[in-house]
Amino acid sequence: MYEIKIDTDGDVVADIAYRVSFARSEDGSQTATLRRVESSEAAGTGDGSLVIIDAAPVSVGRPSTS
């Protein structure tokens, strides 16, 4: 999981966090889910959040030019 935490009020505690997690599907392709977390949950690492994008396909490497 990758996480970006944002402090909006200068108290050095995250008020908003965006979390991206990656998963592999059965056929070997990869997907990503983006979540937004607000208030006191943003400072932690839990999973209570609003899903913004669910199971978006992820590509790695260069696209084929054939």
Secondary structure, 3 states (H helix, E strand, C coil): CEEEEECCCCCCCCCEEEEEEEEECCCCCEEEEEEEEECHHHHCCCCCCEEEEEEEEECCCCCCCC
